[in-house]
Amino acid sequence: MTTTLLQINASLLTDHGQSSSQLAERFVRTWREHHPNGAAIHRDVAGEPVPHLDAAPARA
């Protein structure tokens, strides 16, 4: 079984010295050291916003 880490960043300030972003990056680095075969998925919802959901996809 592969271990997967999902990292979601939502800060509008991106990587400009925010302590929570730095802490998250440190956690991911440590996690990768302990899970060398694991998969890490990174999503930045501020940099790549999720599009608005409407009823059109549900009708298809």
Secondary structure as GFF3:
##gff-version 3
##sequence-region A 1 60
A	DSSP	beta_strand	4	9	.	.	.	ID=ss1
A	DSSP	alpha_helix	19	34	.	.	.	ID=ss2
A	DSSP	beta_strand	39	44	.	.	.	ID=ss3
A	DSSP	alpha_helix	56	59	.	.	.	ID=ss4
###
